[in-house]
């Protein structure tokens, strides 16, 4: 009883934690306020987003290759259930391939825009980080100066320093030591991401400096009343300890102070709403850039690329009523004449029998009777140069599916001899026997004499539990349907 009472309370607590706890990536973004860690976060996020694109492209290529394997296998299969089974798998492969390709077409630009935004933000922080460091810059004359004509008093005299060199020292980040814990690659993904580290306007736009100016006549005297040059007479204007050397009259030192790191987590959605931040093109430069980056990354985290199941992993359960491919089973049964064209539901028992008939008995029938044979059964075909014998996988790997298709489609539709034409004529039941005298058609072409009339012979196969089967109708039906099936898979290819 106590356990039963605790159940709802524990469930409520779990849901509360799930609703309030940030994702691992969001937690990392909230904690990483140092420039180096912020750069690592953004670089890892960039790699993750680009990895989504490359993985989707790789999956689409795999599905395309499987589609080609099944094309070759369908074309080369024996007419009947083997060809029908491969044709059904081909239809599934076609659906999976186009689902993957359409998903890439729809979302690739959004994901790439987000990856570029994260990479650009990381580069911006890197530039700021290298600029934002303590350094002393001495402004000195680059050539001999002279008294400025027409300046009667010291207050009117000045020096102009045309060339100032500021040496920047790159501040290195030890990314290898930081890439663990919250900043581990596996932690930083788009799943549940709500914030990213972003520098404040102050660090983006402000550099803190301290300037110190000196007025000297020489190294040891003041400039008061000096008639000589104020702007220096040699290239050793400044020495150690911020002392003006030689005969320089004026000097200036600039001390750059390191601005405290001001990187804060920025939310990807509008305040008080679940909508993504929108771009603000008419704002100041910093606001516009920030809104563009946040909007791009927010759009990417809402993308869900399709990851279709491989047709080669299809099970009989997938094809049954209620399975993910029941619509393909229904289409095949309608084409086979086992289901009315106007039917909107799939009978569970009829579908099961159809699937067992096509693929065989057992839960692993599709894998054992069809998929495994793609790489074990050899197919003989001929291209422009010579005859080839390969399995369906090898044909796909060597990009020869088109050649195999051309060969088998042409072979199926080649002109027939009179004898062959006679063998494939598809007569309605009884027409082959109708009005034939006894003896002329007896026991031929599935005819028999019954009640002084030539009729279709009815057989009782051993595996039908005594139920009669019209073998003539079934056999002629297979020939007709196999030709229709070739048209079916040719549609997918062309």
C-alpha positions as CSV (number, residue, x, y, z in Angstrom):
1,X,0.0,0.0,0.0
2,X,2.8,2.4,0.8
3,X,4.5,1.7,-2.5
4,X,1.2,2.4,-4.4
5,X,0.9,5.7,-2.5
6,X,4.4,6.7,-3.3
7,X,4.1,6.0,-7.0
8,X,2.2,9.2,-8.0
9,X,4.4,11.4,-5.9
10,X,7.6,9.9,-7.4
11,X,6.2,10.3,-10.9
12,X,5.3,14.0,-10.2
13,X,8.7,14.7,-8.9
14,X,10.3,13.0,-11.9
15,X,8.2,15.1,-14.3
16,X,9.0,18.3,-12.4
17,X,12.8,17.6,-12.7
18,X,12.4,16.8,-16.4
19,X,10.5,20.0,-17.0
20,X,12.9,22.3,-15.2
21,X,16.3,20.6,-15.7
22,X,18.2,22.1,-18.7
23,X,19.8,19.9,-21.3
24,X,23.5,19.0,-20.9
25,X,24.4,21.5,-23.7
26,X,22.3,24.3,-22.1
27,X,24.0,23.7,-18.8
28,X,27.4,23.9,-20.4
29,X,26.4,27.2,-22.1
30,X,25.3,28.7,-18.8
31,X,28.6,27.7,-17.1
32,X,31.1,28.6,-19.7
33,X,31.8,32.3,-19.4
34,X,35.5,32.1,-20.2
35,X,36.5,33.0,-23.8
36,X,38.4,29.8,-24.4
37,X,35.5,27.6,-23.1
38,X,32.9,29.6,-25.0
39,X,34.9,29.0,-28.2
40,X,35.2,25.3,-27.5
41,X,31.4,25.1,-27.0
42,X,30.7,26.9,-30.2
43,X,33.2,24.9,-32.2
44,X,31.8,21.6,-30.9
45,X,28.3,22.8,-31.7
46,X,29.4,23.6,-35.2
47,X,30.8,20.2,-35.7
48,X,27.7,18.5,-34.4
49,X,25.4,20.4,-36.7
50,X,27.6,19.7,-39.7
51,X,27.8,16.1,-38.6
52,X,24.0,15.9,-38.8
53,X,24.2,17.0,-42.5
54,X,26.9,14.6,-43.4
55,X,25.2,11.7,-41.6
56,X,22.0,12.3,-43.5
57,X,23.8,12.5,-46.8
58,X,25.6,9.2,-46.0
59,X,22.3,7.5,-45.1
60,X,20.7,8.7,-48.3
61,X,23.6,7.3,-50.3
62,X,23.2,4.0,-48.5
63,X,19.5,3.8,-49.2
64,X,20.1,4.7,-52.8
65,X,22.5,1.8,-53.2
66,X,20.0,-0.6,-51.6
67,X,17.4,0.7,-54.0
68,X,19.7,-0.1,-56.9
69,X,20.4,-3.6,-55.5
70,X,16.7,-4.3,-55.3
71,X,16.1,-3.0,-58.8
72,X,18.6,-5.5,-60.2
73,X,17.2,-8.3,-58.1
74,X,13.6,-7.6,-59.1
75,X,14.5,-7.5,-62.8
76,X,16.5,-10.8,-62.6
77,X,14.1,-12.7,-60.3
78,X,12.0,-15.5,-61.5
79,X,8.4,-14.5,-62.4
80,X,6.1,-15.3,-59.5
81,X,6.4,-14.8,-55.8
82,X,10.2,-14.2,-55.9
83,X,9.8,-11.3,-58.3
84,X,6.8,-10.0,-56.4
85,X,8.7,-10.1,-53.1
86,X,11.6,-8.2,-54.4
87,X,9.2,-5.7,-56.0
88,X,7.6,-5.1,-52.7
89,X,11.0,-4.5,-51.1
90,X,11.9,-2.2,-54.0
91,X,8.8,-0.1,-53.3
92,X,9.8,0.2,-49.7
93,X,13.4,1.1,-50.7
94,X,12.0,3.8,-53.0
95,X,9.9,5.3,-50.2
96,X,12.9,5.3,-47.8
97,X,15.3,6.8,-50.4
98,X,13.0,9.7,-51.2
99,X,12.2,10.4,-47.6
100,X,15.9,10.8,-46.8
101,X,16.6,12.9,-49.9
102,X,13.6,15.2,-49.4
103,X,14.6,15.7,-45.8
104,X,18.0,16.8,-46.8
105,X,16.7,19.1,-49.4
106,X,14.2,20.7,-47.0
107,X,16.6,21.2,-44.0
108,X,20.2,21.4,-45.3
109,X,20.3,25.1,-45.8
110,X,18.8,25.7,-42.3
111,X,21.4,23.5,-40.6
112,X,24.3,24.9,-42.6
113,X,23.3,28.5,-41.8
114,X,23.3,27.6,-38.1
115,X,26.7,25.9,-38.4
116,X,28.1,29.0,-40.1
117,X,26.6,31.3,-37.4
118,X,28.2,29.3,-34.6
119,X,31.6,29.2,-36.3
120,X,31.5,32.9,-37.0
121,X,30.7,33.7,-33.4
122,X,33.6,31.5,-32.2
123,X,35.9,33.4,-34.6
124,X,34.7,36.7,-33.3
125,X,35.3,35.7,-29.7
126,X,38.8,34.5,-30.7
127,X,39.7,37.9,-32.2
128,X,38.4,39.7,-29.1
129,X,40.2,37.4,-26.8
130,X,43.5,38.1,-28.6
131,X,42.9,41.8,-28.6
132,X,41.8,41.9,-25.0
133,X,45.1,41.4,-23.2
134,X,47.5,43.7,-21.2
135,X,50.1,45.3,-23.4
136,X,52.2,48.5,-23.5
137,X,52.4,50.5,-26.7
138,X,55.0,53.3,-27.0
139,X,54.3,55.9,-29.6
140,X,57.6,57.3,-31.0
141,X,59.0,59.2,-33.8
142,X,60.0,57.2,-36.8
143,X,62.3,59.8,-38.2
144,X,64.1,63.0,-37.1
145,X,61.6,65.7,-36.2
146,X,62.1,69.5,-36.4
147,X,60.7,72.5,-34.8
148,X,57.4,73.5,-36.4
149,X,57.6,76.8,-38.1
150,X,55.3,79.6,-36.9
151,X,54.8,78.3,-33.4
152,X,55.9,80.9,-31.0
153,X,55.2,79.2,-27.7
154,X,55.5,75.7,-26.4
155,X,51.7,75.3,-26.2
156,X,51.4,75.6,-29.9
157,X,54.1,73.1,-30.7
158,X,53.2,69.4,-31.3
159,X,54.4,66.2,-32.8
160,X,52.7,63.9,-35.2
161,X,53.4,60.1,-35.1
162,X,52.5,58.7,-38.5
163,X,53.4,55.1,-38.1
164,X,52.5,53.2,-34.9
165,X,53.1,49.4,-34.6
166,X,51.1,47.5,-32.1
167,X,52.2,43.9,-31.7
168,X,49.4,41.4,-30.8
169,X,50.3,38.2,-29.0
170,X,48.0,35.3,-29.6
171,X,46.5,33.9,-26.4
172,X,46.4,30.2,-26.8
173,X,43.5,28.0,-25.5
174,X,44.2,24.5,-24.3
175,X,41.2,22.9,-25.9
176,X,42.4,19.3,-25.3
177,X,42.4,19.7,-21.5
178,X,39.0,21.5,-21.6
179,X,37.2,19.0,-23.8
180,X,35.8,16.8,-21.1
181,X,33.0,16.9,-18.5
182,X,30.4,19.5,-19.5
183,X,32.4,20.4,-22.6
184,X,32.7,16.8,-23.8
185,X,31.7,16.4,-27.5
186,X,28.8,14.0,-26.6
187,X,27.3,16.6,-24.3
188,X,27.0,19.5,-26.7
189,X,24.3,18.8,-29.2
190,X,21.2,20.6,-30.5
191,X,18.9,18.3,-28.5
192,X,17.1,20.5,-25.9
193,X,19.5,23.3,-26.4
194,X,18.1,26.6,-25.1
195,X,21.1,28.9,-24.7
196,X,24.5,29.6,-26.1
197,X,27.4,31.6,-24.7
198,X,27.5,35.1,-26.2
199,X,29.9,38.1,-25.5
200,X,28.2,41.3,-24.2
201,X,28.2,44.5,-26.1
202,X,30.9,46.0,-23.8
203,X,33.6,43.4,-24.8
204,X,32.6,43.6,-28.4
205,X,32.9,47.3,-28.7
206,X,35.2,48.6,-26.0
207,X,39.0,48.5,-25.4
208,X,40.3,49.8,-22.0
209,X,43.4,52.0,-22.3
210,X,45.6,54.1,-20.0
211,X,47.7,56.8,-21.6
212,X,50.8,58.4,-20.1
213,X,52.4,61.5,-21.8
214,X,55.9,62.9,-21.1
215,X,57.4,66.2,-22.0
216,X,61.2,66.4,-21.9
217,X,63.9,68.5,-23.6
218,X,66.4,65.7,-23.4
219,X,67.0,62.7,-21.3
220,X,67.8,64.9,-18.3
221,X,66.2,68.3,-18.9
222,X,62.7,69.7,-19.4
223,X,61.3,71.0,-22.6
224,X,60.7,74.5,-21.3
225,X,62.1,77.1,-23.7
226,X,63.8,74.5,-25.8
227,X,64.5,75.7,-29.3
228,X,65.4,72.4,-30.8
229,X,63.4,69.5,-32.1
230,X,60.4,68.4,-30.1
231,X,59.6,65.3,-32.1
232,X,62.8,63.2,-31.7
233,X,66.1,62.9,-33.5
234,X,66.8,59.1,-33.5
235,X,65.1,55.7,-33.5
236,X,65.8,55.0,-29.8
237,X,63.1,57.3,-28.5
238,X,61.9,55.0,-25.7
239,X,63.9,52.8,-23.4
240,X,63.0,50.5,-20.5
241,X,61.1,51.9,-17.6
242,X,59.1,54.3,-19.7
243,X,61.9,56.9,-19.9
244,X,62.3,59.1,-23.0
245,X,65.8,58.7,-24.3
246,X,68.2,60.7,-26.5
247,X,66.8,64.1,-27.5
248,X,63.1,63.3,-27.9
249,X,61.0,66.2,-26.7
250,X,57.5,64.6,-26.5
251,X,56.5,61.0,-25.8
252,X,53.3,59.0,-25.1
253,X,52.8,55.6,-23.6
254,X,49.5,53.7,-23.9
255,X,48.7,50.9,-21.4
256,X,45.9,48.6,-22.6
257,X,44.1,47.0,-19.7
258,X,42.4,43.6,-20.0
259,X,38.6,44.0,-20.0
260,X,37.0,41.4,-17.6
261,X,35.5,38.5,-19.5
262,X,31.8,39.3,-20.1
263,X,30.4,36.3,-21.9
264,X,26.9,35.4,-20.7
265,X,24.4,32.7,-21.8
266,X,21.9,34.1,-24.3
267,X,18.5,32.5,-24.7
268,X,17.5,31.3,-28.2
269,X,13.8,32.1,-27.8
270,X,11.9,35.3,-27.3
271,X,11.2,36.2,-23.7
272,X,8.0,34.8,-22.4
273,X,7.4,32.7,-25.5
274,X,8.5,29.5,-27.2
275,X,9.1,31.2,-30.5
276,X,12.7,31.5,-31.8
277,X,14.4,34.9,-31.7
278,X,13.7,36.8,-34.9
279,X,16.3,38.7,-36.9
280,X,16.3,42.4,-36.2
281,X,17.8,44.0,-39.4
282,X,17.0,47.6,-38.5
283,X,18.8,47.6,-35.2
284,X,22.4,48.6,-34.4
285,X,25.2,46.4,-35.7
286,X,25.6,44.4,-32.5
287,X,21.9,43.7,-32.0
288,X,21.4,42.8,-35.6
289,X,24.4,40.4,-35.6
290,X,23.3,38.8,-32.3
291,X,19.7,38.3,-33.4
292,X,20.8,36.7,-36.7
293,X,23.1,34.2,-35.0
294,X,20.5,33.3,-32.3
295,X,17.7,32.9,-34.8
296,X,19.8,30.7,-37.1
297,X,20.9,28.3,-34.3
298,X,17.3,28.2,-32.8
299,X,15.9,27.2,-36.2
300,X,18.5,24.4,-36.4
301,X,17.6,22.9,-33.1
302,X,14.0,22.5,-34.3
303,X,15.0,20.5,-37.4
304,X,14.4,16.8,-37.3
305,X,16.1,15.0,-40.3
306,X,14.4,11.9,-41.5
307,X,16.2,8.6,-40.7
308,X,14.2,6.1,-42.7
309,X,14.5,2.4,-42.0
310,X,16.4,0.4,-44.5
311,X,14.2,-1.8,-46.8
312,X,16.7,-4.6,-46.1
313,X,15.6,-4.5,-42.5
314,X,11.9,-5.0,-43.3
315,X,10.1,-7.7,-41.3
316,X,6.8,-9.5,-42.0
317,X,5.4,-7.6,-39.1
318,X,6.1,-4.3,-40.9
319,X,4.0,-5.5,-43.8
320,X,1.0,-6.8,-41.8
321,X,-2.1,-4.9,-41.0
322,X,-1.2,-2.1,-38.7
323,X,2.5,-2.3,-39.7
324,X,4.5,0.7,-41.0
325,X,4.3,-0.6,-44.5
326,X,0.7,-1.9,-44.6
327,X,0.0,0.7,-47.3
328,X,2.5,-1.1,-49.6
329,X,1.0,-4.5,-48.8
330,X,-2.5,-3.1,-49.6
331,X,-1.2,-1.7,-53.0
332,X,0.4,-5.1,-53.8
333,X,-2.7,-7.0,-52.9
334,X,-4.9,-4.7,-55.0
335,X,-2.5,-5.1,-57.9
336,X,-2.6,-8.8,-57.5
337,X,-6.4,-8.8,-57.5
338,X,-6.8,-9.9,-53.9
339,X,-8.2,-6.7,-52.7
340,X,-10.8,-4.4,-54.2
341,X,-9.3,-1.2,-55.7
342,X,-11.8,0.9,-53.6
343,X,-10.9,-0.9,-50.4
344,X,-9.8,1.4,-47.5
345,X,-9.0,-1.2,-44.9
346,X,-6.6,-4.2,-44.9
347,X,-8.0,-7.5,-43.6
348,X,-5.5,-8.8,-41.1
349,X,-5.9,-12.5,-42.0
350,X,-5.8,-11.9,-45.8
351,X,-2.7,-9.8,-45.5
352,X,-1.0,-12.5,-43.4
353,X,-1.7,-15.2,-45.9
354,X,-0.5,-13.0,-48.8
355,X,2.7,-12.1,-47.0
356,X,3.4,-15.7,-46.1
357,X,2.8,-16.8,-49.7
358,X,5.1,-14.2,-51.1
359,X,8.0,-14.3,-48.7
360,X,7.7,-17.7,-47.0
361,X,6.9,-19.0,-43.6
362,X,8.8,-17.9,-40.4
363,X,9.5,-14.6,-38.9
364,X,12.9,-14.3,-40.6
365,X,11.6,-15.3,-44.1
366,X,12.3,-11.9,-45.7
367,X,15.9,-11.8,-44.4
368,X,16.6,-15.5,-45.3
369,X,14.8,-15.8,-48.6
370,X,15.4,-12.4,-50.1
371,X,17.8,-10.1,-48.4
372,X,20.7,-12.6,-47.8
373,X,20.4,-13.7,-51.5
374,X,21.2,-10.2,-52.7
375,X,24.9,-10.9,-51.9
376,X,24.8,-14.7,-52.5
377,X,22.8,-15.3,-55.7
378,X,24.7,-14.5,-58.9
379,X,22.9,-12.7,-61.8
380,X,24.1,-13.1,-65.3
381,X,23.7,-10.2,-67.7
382,X,25.6,-8.6,-70.6
383,X,26.7,-5.0,-71.1
384,X,28.3,-3.3,-74.1
385,X,31.5,-5.4,-73.9
386,X,30.9,-8.8,-72.4
387,X,28.8,-11.0,-70.2
388,X,28.9,-10.4,-66.5
389,X,28.0,-12.6,-63.5
390,X,27.6,-10.8,-60.2
391,X,25.2,-10.6,-57.3
392,X,22.9,-7.6,-56.8
393,X,25.1,-5.9,-54.3
394,X,28.1,-6.1,-56.6
395,X,26.1,-4.7,-59.4
396,X,25.1,-1.7,-57.3
397,X,28.7,-1.2,-56.0
398,X,30.0,-1.1,-59.5
399,X,27.3,1.3,-60.7
400,X,26.1,-1.1,-63.3
401,X,22.4,-1.2,-62.2
402,X,21.4,0.7,-65.4
403,X,23.1,-1.9,-67.6
404,X,21.5,-4.8,-65.7
405,X,18.0,-3.2,-65.9
406,X,18.3,-2.6,-69.7
407,X,19.4,-6.2,-70.2
408,X,16.6,-7.8,-68.1
409,X,13.8,-5.5,-69.3
410,X,14.7,-6.2,-72.9
411,X,15.1,-9.9,-72.2
412,X,11.6,-10.0,-70.7
413,X,10.0,-8.2,-73.6
414,X,11.9,-9.8,-76.5
415,X,9.9,-11.1,-79.4
416,X,8.7,-14.7,-78.9
417,X,8.4,-17.6,-81.3
418,X,5.1,-19.1,-82.2
419,X,5.7,-21.9,-79.6
420,X,6.6,-19.4,-76.9
421,X,3.6,-17.3,-77.7
422,X,1.4,-20.3,-77.3
423,X,2.9,-20.9,-73.9
424,X,2.2,-17.5,-72.5
425,X,-1.4,-17.0,-73.9
426,X,-3.5,-16.1,-70.9
427,X,-6.9,-17.6,-71.5
428,X,-9.8,-17.3,-69.2
429,X,-10.6,-20.5,-67.3
430,X,-12.4,-23.0,-69.6
431,X,-11.7,-21.3,-72.9
432,X,-8.8,-23.7,-73.6
433,X,-11.2,-26.6,-73.2
434,X,-14.5,-25.2,-74.5
435,X,-16.2,-27.2,-77.3
436,X,-13.2,-29.6,-77.7
437,X,-14.1,-33.2,-78.6
438,X,-13.1,-36.0,-76.2
439,X,-9.7,-37.2,-77.0
440,X,-8.4,-34.1,-78.6
441,X,-7.8,-32.1,-75.4
442,X,-8.0,-34.9,-72.8
443,X,-5.4,-34.4,-70.0
444,X,-3.8,-31.5,-71.9
445,X,-3.7,-27.9,-71.0
446,X,-5.4,-28.7,-67.7
447,X,-8.6,-30.0,-69.4
448,X,-10.7,-33.0,-68.5
449,X,-14.0,-34.5,-69.6
450,X,-16.7,-34.3,-67.1
451,X,-20.4,-34.9,-67.6
452,X,-19.7,-35.4,-71.3
453,X,-18.2,-31.9,-71.5
454,X,-14.6,-30.7,-71.7
455,X,-14.0,-28.6,-68.6
456,X,-11.1,-27.1,-66.6
457,X,-9.3,-29.7,-64.6
458,X,-9.6,-29.2,-60.8
459,X,-6.7,-30.5,-58.8
460,X,-6.2,-31.1,-55.1
461,X,-2.6,-30.2,-54.0
462,X,-1.4,-32.1,-51.0
463,X,-0.8,-28.9,-49.0
464,X,-4.3,-27.5,-49.2
465,X,-6.0,-29.6,-46.6
466,X,-8.4,-31.0,-49.1
467,X,-9.4,-27.7,-50.5
468,X,-9.5,-27.5,-54.3
469,X,-7.3,-25.2,-56.2
470,X,-7.7,-23.9,-59.8
471,X,-4.1,-24.3,-60.9
472,X,-4.7,-23.1,-64.5
473,X,-6.0,-19.8,-63.3
474,X,-3.2,-19.4,-60.9
475,X,-0.4,-20.2,-63.3
476,X,-1.7,-18.0,-66.1
477,X,-2.2,-15.2,-63.5
478,X,1.5,-15.3,-62.5
479,X,2.7,-14.8,-66.0
480,X,0.5,-11.8,-66.5
481,X,1.3,-10.2,-63.2
482,X,5.1,-10.7,-63.6
483,X,5.0,-8.6,-66.7
484,X,3.0,-5.9,-64.9
485,X,5.5,-6.0,-62.1
486,X,8.3,-5.2,-64.5
487,X,6.4,-2.1,-65.5
488,X,5.9,-1.3,-61.8
489,X,9.6,-1.3,-60.9
490,X,10.6,0.4,-64.2
491,X,8.5,3.3,-63.1
492,X,10.6,3.8,-59.9
493,X,13.8,3.8,-61.9
494,X,12.8,6.1,-64.7
